[in-house]
């Protein structure tokens, strides 16, 4: 009888924990969708990008030495037929997605996508992928469409160094595989 009671209590606790985890996942997903919507509006209204220049949830085939996988990002800004910037939105710590975003920008094309941003809608890290430097820490520091068009004029497609390519692909592949939800506490 005591064993049955303990087993019943354990199952009830397990059920409560699972329900709580599912509830938190739903909240995190709703927060992420809110961030994505805000970033879309910001790009269109504040930064004057055209809707047709912004690819939503684009997917790319990533060929590794031993497999092939699909990877995606929230947005890619495409100007003059060049993927100019990748944007990853997060409802939590932007640092947790920084490495993925950088790896993605380096490997999904036969050239490095020159700019990348990871943001929670308030905080951001904006990267110049060619120099590797952080060029902004707020979405408000993101350049507008006209500045982006000026930057793209002299753009030269620079591939990521081949000796480092497989490692970057594996980083993008690992993040894509786990798509770990991270919830702000």
N, C-alpha and C positions, 0 to 999 in steps of 0.2 A: 504494500500500500504506500509506504514512504517513497519507494522508488518511482512508482507511478506519479505521485504528487510532484516529485522533483522533476521528472521528465515533462510533465504538463507545464510547470512553472518555467522551465527552460524554453520550451516551445513558445510560450506566451511572450517571454522576454525577447526571444529571437524575432518573433512577428512584429513586436513594437519597434525594435531596432530597424528592421527592414522597412517598415512603414515610414519611420522618421527619415531614413536615408533616401527613400523615394521622394518624399516631400521636399527635402533639401535639394535634390536633383531637379525637381520641377521648378523650384524657386530660382535656382542658378540658371536654368535654361531661359526662364522668363526675363531675368536680369540681362543675360547675354543678348537676347533678342532686342531688348530696350536699348542697349549700347549700340548694337548694329544699326537700328533705325536712326538713332541720334547721329551717328557718324555719317550715314547716308545723307541725311538732311543737311548736316554741317558741310559736307563736300559740295553739295549742290547749291545751297543758299549762301553760305558764308565764303566759300572758296571758288565758286563759279564754275566748277567742273560740270560738264554736260552728262546727263544720265547715260547716254550711249557710249561715253568714254570710261564708264565704270562697270567692270565685269563683277557680277555677284556670284560668290561661291564657285569660282572657276576650278576645274579639276585638271590635273596634269598627270601624265604617265611618267613614272620615275623608273628607269631601268638601272638596276643594281647588277653586280657581277653574278649573283645567284638567283635573282628573282625580279619581278616587276610589280609595282604597286601604284595605286592612285593616291595623289596627295591634293589637298585643297587649302584655300585661304579664303578669308571673308570677302576681300575686295582686291581687285587689281585695277589701277588707273592706266589706261592705254591711250597714249597720245601719238599721233602720226604713225600708227602701226607699230609702236614700240611699247612694250610693257614697261612702264615708267616707275610705278610704285606698287608695292604690295602692302596691304593693311590687314592686321590681325586684331580683332576686337576680343576683349576679355571682360568678364564680369568680376574678375578677381585680380590678383596680383599680376601686373603686366610683366614682371620679371620672369614669371613662370612660362611665358610664351615668347620671350625675347629670342632665345636660341633657335627655336623652331622657325620663327619669322625670318631670321637671318639666313639660316640654312636653305629655306624655301627660296628666297630671293637669289641665292647663289646657284641653285641647281635645276630649276624647272625649265629653263630656257638654255639655249646654247651660248648665252651671254648672261652676265650678272644683271639682274634688274637693279637699276642704279639707286633706288631709294626704297626704304621700308619703314613702316610705322607699326608699333603695337600700342594699343590704347584701351583704357577702360571708359573712355568718353570724357574723362577729366584729365588724368595724368596720361603722359605718352612718352615714348622714346622714339625719336625719328633718327634714322640712320642713313648716312651716305655710305652705300655698300661698297663703292669703289675704294674710298679712303679708309673705310671701317670706323669712321668717327660718328659720335652722337652729335647731331646738329640741332636737336630740339628736345625739350622735355615737357611740352604742353601741346595739345592739339592746335592751339591758337598760333603756334610757331610754324605750323605747316604752311608751305608756300601756296599761293593761289594759282589758278589756272594759267594766268598770263606769265607768271614767273616760271612755272613748270614748262610752258611752251618755249620760253627763252632758254631754259636749261637744256631742253631736248635738242635744240638746234645744232649744237656741236657734239652731240652724243656719239661716242664710238663704242660699238659692242665689244666688251671685254669679257672673254670667257674666264671662269674660275680656274685657277691652276689645276691641271690634270692630276698632279700627284696628291692633291687634297680633295678631289671631287668625290671619290667613293665614300670617304668619311662623312662629308656633308650630306650626301644622299642618305646614308644610314641614319644620321641624326633626324632628318626630315621624316624618313620612314618610321623610325621609332616613335616619334611624337604622333604621327598620323595613326599608328597602330594602337596607341593607348588612348589618345584623345581624352586625357585625364581631365575630368571636370575639377576645377579648383574653386572653392566657394569662399568669398570674403567672410571673415569672422568679425 
